[in-house]
Amino acid sequence: MKAKIHKFEQGGHYILLDINSGAVHVIDKMIYDMMDTFDGANDEAVVAALKDAYPEADLREALGELHELMEMGELFAPDIDVPPTFKQKGLIKSICLMVAQDCNLRCKYCFGDGGSYGQERAVMTPEVGKRAIDFLIESCGPRKHCEVDFFGGEPLMNMKTVKAVTEYARQREKETGKKFKLTMTTNGMLLNDENIKWLNDNDFSLVLSLDGRKEVNDAMRPDAGGHGTYDRIVKNFKKCIASRKGGDWDYRGVYTYLRGTYTHNNMDFTKDVLSMVDEGFNILSVEPVVMKDSPLGFTEEDLPRIREEYDRLTEAYMKRHREGRGFWFFHFNMDLSNGPCVAKRLSGCGAGHEYVAVSENGDLYPCHQFVGREGYKLGDIYEGITNTELPQYFRESHVLNKEKCRDCWARFFCSGGCHANADLFHGDIRKPYEVGCEIQKKRLECAILVQALLALEKMEKEEQTTADGE
């Protein structure tokens, strides 16, 4: 039987999550205890179990409130059914262009083998990139809005192709009525004045890679010569963000944010988050590294320390918010009222059926992390997807088709986790990476608490403002 609710205590607060509806309730200790017994139809059993701990009148009043939540669809909501669209062929809406399978850094945790992805270092030609745009147009059906992510390695090492493909994409927009959202992920080493201006002029969203404190970043992200990179890239990042109206999240409809990685060597990553904020970067995320059989990776023994650190980050996040120095942390930014659609909640990123990566030679893979992995080539941009069974397998690999996900309380928030990580650890995209699951669940509990507290504090502030005006 699938779990219907999840309750937890975090930072002195008691939280109740209704899994299927996504409704979150901040509750007291009595209701927290009641939910060990209450199933929606056993009021007398709840009273009998707790009458020695709480007054019966209080218990019955609380039971009435719980039944009201049930009537509103916010407690014990019915199970989510799999939409019939999952049996249909997917439409590709996003592509990741590996414009440079080469890099000017040698990050010690790089999943792409220093940018080469286990192959010869190479860059994509403009002709391959343009053909990839045509492939996307041919594969997206009636969909108007599509996404193109310029990735690597380091994409700024191949600006010739980036510029040619961008110009071609804008031309094809006019010819087809499609609209392309362009994104680039960059380490910032080549982010000079000329490139910044061009990226701004062409409405690029940017993901900027930085690992936090200088000593952490320089230890993990040296250049090809083994030298630290922090001072150089922070200078470039500050210049770039300043050019985008002070670093606004939404600059002419595009975004800019920093993304970091923490490893076994810096499980005190709250310091890295706050270091980036103190440098002036207030829109960011920090992800756990995923490495197998590496001293930089994580094991089950690391989980208590990581959970403790997320508690510390949550406290720091709320403290700064209350002091008027708040920042935007990607993993704490959850929509608890109007979350993702059912399909997104079930299947996540859409890798392999809505999203594909294009290697420098035009081969197609389920996502950038699968590039070069044996058995995962889907086809190429010239012949299209020829391995037709694999995309459908990815499409049907949603949380209700993953044994370990079906009864997990977090299933509709993590959407089954990363397929590439599952394949790395188990050779099967339907067997999630367990340590990653536990980190994700802790992070989700922190995020749920953060959003609940922010909503409560906003409500209290509005009520106080109304009272003061009367």
DOGUKE-945404 format. One record per residue (C-alpha): residue number from 0; residue in one letter; x, y, z. Coordinates in steps of 0.02 Angstrom, whole numbers. Layout:
<nodes>
- resi:resn:X:Y:Z
- NUM:a:X:Y:Z
...
</nodes>
This chain:
<nodes>
- resi:resn:X:Y:Z
- 0:m:0:0:0
- 1:k:71:169:-50
- 2:a:108:293:88
- 3:k:-23:431:95
- 4:i:62:550:217
- 5:h:234:595:280
- 6:k:264:682:446
- 7:f:426:747:516
- 8:e:499:862:647
- 9:q:622:993:586
- 10:g:695:1138:683
- 11:g:568:1125:823
- 12:h:420:1123:702
- 13:y:303:978:663
- 14:i:260:958:479
- 15:l:128:850:395
- 16:l:137:819:208
- 17:d:-7:745:110
- 18:i:91:653:-23
- 19:n:-33:643:-167
- 20:s:-99:822:-157
- 21:g:66:899:-102
- 22:a:-24:997:36
- 23:v:88:1044:183
- 24:h:23:1077:358
- 25:v:118:1148:507
- 26:i:43:1054:655
- 27:d:62:1038:842
- 28:k:132:892:940
- 29:m:-41:821:975
- 30:i:-90:805:793
- 31:y:85:742:755
- 32:d:54:599:877
- 33:m:-123:571:814
- 34:m:-60:539:638
- 35:d:26:380:699
- 36:t:-149:306:716
- 37:f:-271:410:614
- 38:d:-314:339:443
- 39:g:-466:445:403
- 40:a:-597:325:469
- 41:n:-546:273:644
- 42:d:-583:419:760
- 43:e:-623:311:910
- 44:a:-461:216:894
- 45:v:-366:381:896
- 46:v:-457:438:1053
- 47:a:-428:272:1140
- 48:a:-242:274:1097
- 49:l:-208:451:1157
- 50:k:-339:492:1291
- 51:d:-212:470:1429
- 52:a:-92:593:1346
- 53:y:-214:729:1287
- 54:p:-389:790:1340
- 55:e:-524:698:1244
- 56:a:-609:861:1195
- 57:d:-449:923:1113
- 58:l:-428:760:1021
- 59:r:-604:765:951
- 60:e:-587:946:899
- 61:a:-427:903:807
- 62:l:-511:754:724
- 63:g:-644:871:657
- 64:e:-510:982:582
- 65:l:-426:831:502
- 66:h:-590:778:422
- 67:e:-610:954:353
- 68:l:-440:938:271
- 69:m:-495:773:196
- 70:e:-650:854:122
- 71:m:-540:990:47
- 72:g:-430:858:-35
- 73:e:-279:906:71
- 74:l:-265:747:175
- 75:f:-269:566:115
- 76:a:-295:627:-62
- 77:p:-325:489:-191
- 78:d:-180:408:-284
- 79:i:-117:488:-443
- 80:d:-152:388:-601
- 81:v:-26:373:-740
- 82:p:-82:484:-886
- 83:p:-113:388:-1048
- 84:t:15:501:-1134
- 85:f:154:397:-1057
- 86:k:109:256:-1176
- 87:q:124:373:-1323
- 88:k:281:425:-1415
- 89:g:361:577:-1334
- 90:l:395:742:-1421
- 91:i:570:809:-1398
- 92:k:565:986:-1329
- 93:s:744:1011:-1271
- 94:i:918:969:-1334
- 95:c:1088:984:-1252
- 96:l:1223:1027:-1379
- 97:m:1395:962:-1330
- 98:v:1478:1101:-1428
- 99:a:1647:1069:-1347
- 100:q:1695:896:-1287
- 101:d:1849:977:-1218
- 102:c:1882:1088:-1067
- 103:n:2009:1212:-997
- 104:l:1981:1146:-820
- 105:r:2020:977:-742
- 106:c:1886:964:-608
- 107:k:1926:816:-496
- 108:y:1747:752:-492
- 109:c:1705:778:-677
- 110:f:1582:648:-743
- 111:g:1638:692:-920
- 112:d:1820:639:-903
- 113:g:1884:817:-912
- 114:g:1763:860:-1051
- 115:s:1808:718:-1170
- 116:y:1675:596:-1108
- 117:g:1795:453:-1132
- 118:q:1823:496:-1315
- 119:e:1945:601:-1414
- 120:r:1939:786:-1370
- 121:a:1843:876:-1507
- 122:v:1727:1021:-1541
- 123:m:1563:1025:-1636
- 124:t:1563:1102:-1808
- 125:p:1436:1237:-1854
- 126:e:1360:1116:-1980
- 127:v:1324:985:-1847
- 128:g:1251:1116:-1732
- 129:k:1136:1185:-1866
- 130:r:1077:1011:-1912
- 131:a:1038:982:-1727
- 132:i:921:1133:-1731
- 133:d:832:1059:-1881
- 134:f:820:892:-1791
- 135:l:737:978:-1643
- 136:i:612:1065:-1758
- 137:e:572:900:-1843
- 138:s:550:809:-1677
- 139:c:449:933:-1573
- 140:g:285:916:-1670
- 141:p:162:1058:-1637
- 142:r:257:1118:-1484
- 143:k:303:1301:-1504
- 144:h:426:1329:-1362
- 145:c:588:1229:-1362
- 146:e:752:1238:-1268
- 147:v:933:1226:-1324
- 148:d:1072:1209:-1195
- 149:f:1251:1241:-1249
- 150:f:1359:1125:-1145
- 151:g:1529:1042:-1136
- 152:g:1665:1028:-1076
- 153:e:1673:1215:-1090
- 154:p:1561:1286:-1228
- 155:l:1651:1455:-1234
- 156:m:1799:1362:-1308
- 157:n:1696:1347:-1467
- 158:m:1614:1516:-1489
- 159:k:1622:1498:-1678
- 160:t:1492:1359:-1671
- 161:v:1393:1438:-1529
- 162:k:1372:1598:-1630
- 163:a:1333:1508:-1793
- 164:v:1202:1396:-1712
- 165:t:1122:1542:-1620
- 166:e:1107:1643:-1780
- 167:y:1033:1492:-1868
- 168:a:910:1458:-1726
- 169:r:846:1638:-1734
- 170:q:827:1623:-1922
- 171:r:729:1461:-1904
- 172:e:617:1541:-1774
- 173:k:558:1665:-1904
- 174:e:533:1528:-2034
- 175:t:440:1405:-1923
- 176:g:355:1506:-1786
- 177:k:452:1408:-1654
- 178:k:531:1495:-1504
- 179:f:699:1438:-1436
- 180:k:755:1471:-1259
- 181:l:946:1469:-1256
- 182:t:1052:1420:-1105
- 183:m:1238:1400:-1077
- 184:t:1331:1315:-936
- 185:t:1505:1388:-916
- 186:n:1653:1382:-797
- 187:g:1683:1567:-832
- 188:m:1866:1558:-879
- 189:l:1830:1635:-1051
- 190:l:1689:1749:-996
- 191:n:1768:1911:-1057
- 192:d:1686:2077:-1101
- 193:e:1655:2028:-1282
- 194:n:1574:1861:-1238
- 195:i:1469:1937:-1099
- 196:k:1399:2068:-1216
- 197:w:1361:1940:-1350
- 198:l:1274:1823:-1228
- 199:n:1170:1968:-1160
- 200:d:1126:2030:-1334
- 201:n:1066:1856:-1381
- 202:d:961:1827:-1224
- 203:f:1058:1679:-1152
- 204:s:1015:1607:-984
- 205:l:1175:1562:-893
- 206:v:1225:1430:-767
- 207:l:1392:1480:-690
- 208:s:1498:1347:-605
- 209:l:1580:1388:-437
- 210:d:1609:1276:-287
- 211:g:1602:1401:-145
- 212:r:1752:1453:-41
- 213:k:1915:1493:-129
- 214:e:2008:1347:-50
- 215:v:1869:1224:-94
- 216:n:1848:1284:-273
- 217:d:2035:1288:-308
- 218:a:2059:1113:-239
- 219:m:1919:1041:-346
- 220:r:1921:1151:-502
- 221:p:2101:1182:-558
- 222:d:2142:1234:-735
- 223:a:2230:1118:-858
- 224:g:2397:1170:-783
- 225:g:2344:1128:-606
- 226:h:2322:1308:-548
- 227:g:2178:1377:-445
- 228:t:2038:1466:-538
- 229:y:1934:1553:-404
- 230:d:2001:1730:-421
- 231:r:1989:1730:-610
- 232:i:1814:1660:-625
- 233:v:1737:1759:-481
- 234:k:1799:1919:-562
- 235:n:1718:1866:-727
- 236:f:1556:1809:-642
- 237:k:1537:1974:-550
- 238:k:1562:2071:-710
- 239:c:1436:1961:-801
- 240:i:1301:1974:-668
- 241:a:1327:2162:-649
- 242:s:1295:2178:-836
- 243:r:1126:2095:-811
- 244:k:1041:2233:-713
- 245:g:1128:2190:-551
- 246:g:1101:2004:-562
- 247:d:912:1996:-573
- 248:w:841:1820:-589
- 249:d:735:1874:-736
- 250:y:837:1977:-858
- 251:r:733:2001:-1016
- 252:g:655:1830:-984
- 253:v:819:1739:-950
- 254:y:906:1688:-790
- 255:t:1081:1682:-716
- 256:y:1131:1578:-567
- 257:l:1281:1494:-488
- 258:r:1292:1306:-470
- 259:g:1416:1220:-356
- 260:t:1460:1043:-308
- 261:y:1508:979:-135
- 262:t:1609:822:-104
- 263:h:1665:716:43
- 264:n:1801:845:71
- 265:n:1681:988:110
- 266:m:1531:919:200
- 267:d:1525:1088:289
- 268:f:1449:1157:129
- 269:t:1344:1288:219
- 270:k:1505:1388:226
- 271:d:1520:1372:37
- 272:v:1342:1431:9
- 273:l:1365:1581:123
- 274:s:1534:1619:46
- 275:m:1455:1636:-125
- 276:v:1314:1743:-54
- 277:d:1441:1855:33
- 278:e:1531:1876:-134
- 279:g:1369:1950:-201
- 280:f:1295:1796:-286
- 281:n:1120:1777:-212
- 282:i:1045:1654:-337
- 283:l:1128:1485:-323
- 284:s:1125:1298:-292
- 285:v:1249:1174:-221
- 286:e:1234:990:-269
- 287:p:1308:832:-193
- 288:v:1440:749:-301
- 289:v:1395:580:-375
- 290:m:1548:468:-390
- 291:k:1567:280:-375
- 292:d:1718:205:-288
- 293:s:1799:374:-258
- 294:p:1858:455:-95
- 295:l:1767:612:-152
- 296:g:1599:522:-161
- 297:f:1477:481:-21
- 298:t:1427:323:71
- 299:e:1290:284:195
- 300:e:1411:325:336
- 301:d:1414:507:277
- 302:l:1226:531:286
- 303:p:1212:587:469
- 304:r:1341:723:438
- 305:i:1256:780:278
- 306:r:1085:786:362
- 307:e:1159:890:503
- 308:e:1232:1010:376
- 309:y:1065:1035:288
- 310:d:990:1079:458
- 311:r:1129:1207:479
- 312:l:1097:1277:304
- 313:t:911:1290:340
- 314:e:944:1389:498
- 315:a:1064:1505:407
- 316:y:942:1528:263
- 317:m:798:1578:377
- 318:k:909:1688:486
- 319:r:967:1788:336
- 320:h:790:1801:270
- 321:r:729:1872:436
- 322:e:872:1995:439
- 323:g:826:2060:266
- 324:r:979:1979:187
- 325:g:890:1834:105
- 326:f:952:1740:-47
- 327:w:877:1618:-173
- 328:f:933:1439:-148
- 329:f:872:1327:-288
- 330:h:833:1174:-182
- 331:f:733:1271:-54
- 332:n:625:1354:-186
- 333:m:474:1238:-193
- 334:d:298:1280:-248
- 335:l:184:1206:-115
- 336:s:24:1272:-191
- 337:n:35:1250:-379
- 338:g:173:1125:-409
- 339:p:223:1035:-569
- 340:c:96:947:-679
- 341:v:61:762:-652
- 342:a:178:707:-792
- 343:k:321:809:-721
- 344:r:291:744:-546
- 345:l:297:565:-611
- 346:s:445:573:-730
- 347:g:552:724:-688
- 348:c:671:794:-819
- 349:g:609:697:-969
- 350:a:781:630:-1015
- 351:g:778:507:-1160
- 352:h:606:551:-1225
- 353:e:578:739:-1209
- 354:y:758:791:-1186
- 355:v:912:723:-1277
- 356:a:1096:767:-1290
- 357:v:1187:790:-1455
- 358:s:1371:740:-1450
- 359:e:1500:839:-1550
- 360:n:1483:720:-1699
- 361:g:1292:722:-1699
- 362:d:1255:561:-1603
- 363:l:1102:565:-1490
- 364:y:1099:512:-1307
- 365:p:965:521:-1170
- 366:c:1056:665:-1084
- 367:h:1229:743:-1070
- 368:q:1282:621:-933
- 369:f:1248:471:-1046
- 370:v:1360:533:-1187
- 371:g:1486:396:-1226
- 372:r:1402:264:-1117
- 373:e:1389:99:-1207
- 374:g:1213:46:-1251
- 375:y:1135:218:-1233
- 376:k:1156:290:-1407
- 377:l:982:333:-1475
- 378:g:1030:373:-1654
- 379:d:1096:531:-1734
- 380:i:1034:699:-1797
- 381:y:1036:640:-1977
- 382:e:937:477:-1966
- 383:g:843:526:-1808
- 384:i:807:409:-1664
- 385:t:837:232:-1728
- 386:n:841:145:-1558
- 387:t:654:169:-1536
- 388:e:635:52:-1387
- 389:l:752:148:-1272
- 390:p:657:315:-1274
- 391:q:495:225:-1231
- 392:y:583:133:-1090
- 393:f:643:301:-1022
- 394:r:468:373:-1044
- 395:e:389:233:-943
- 396:s:524:237:-808
- 397:h:422:349:-695
- 398:v:405:333:-506
- 399:l:260:211:-513
- 400:n:365:92:-619
- 401:k:513:96:-500
- 402:e:497:-28:-359
- 403:k:594:75:-232
- 404:c:499:234:-275
- 405:r:319:175:-269
- 406:d:299:190:-81
- 407:c:426:328:-51
- 408:w:351:487:22
- 409:a:462:595:-88
- 410:r:413:513:-253
- 411:f:316:661:-322
- 412:f:452:786:-277
- 413:c:609:697:-338
- 414:s:517:607:-480
- 415:g:625:453:-459
- 416:g:795:536:-457
- 417:c:927:547:-593
- 418:h:927:407:-722
- 419:a:1112:430:-757
- 420:n:1155:409:-572
- 421:a:1048:252:-563
- 422:d:1138:180:-713
- 423:l:1308:225:-641
- 424:f:1277:131:-479
- 425:h:1161:-10:-534
- 426:g:1166:-21:-724
- 427:d:977:4:-724
- 428:i:887:171:-734
- 429:r:743:98:-633
- 430:k:852:63:-480
- 431:p:885:231:-396
- 432:y:1051:278:-316
- 433:e:1010:252:-131
- 434:v:1129:376:-51
- 435:g:1067:510:-171
- 436:c:888:468:-121
- 437:e:925:494:63
- 438:i:1011:661:30
- 439:q:865:715:-78
- 440:k:737:670:56
- 441:k:827:770:189
- 442:r:844:918:72
- 443:l:658:907:32
- 444:e:610:908:215
- 445:c:714:1065:239
- 446:a:635:1145:86
- 447:i:459:1103:143
- 448:l:493:1180:312
- 449:v:569:1336:234
- 450:q:421:1365:120
- 451:a:295:1332:259
- 452:l:382:1456:375
- 453:l:397:1588:240
- 454:a:211:1572:203
- 455:l:166:1583:388
- 456:e:277:1733:417
- 457:k:207:1821:265
- 458:m:30:1789:327
- 459:e:73:1853:500
- 460:k:152:2009:427
- 461:e:-2:2044:320
- 462:e:-117:2019:470
- 463:q:-11:2138:573
- 464:t:-15:2268:434
- 465:t:-205:2253:425
- 466:a:-220:2269:614
- 467:d:-108:2421:617
- 468:g:-215:2504:484
- 469:e:-379:2479:577
</nodes>
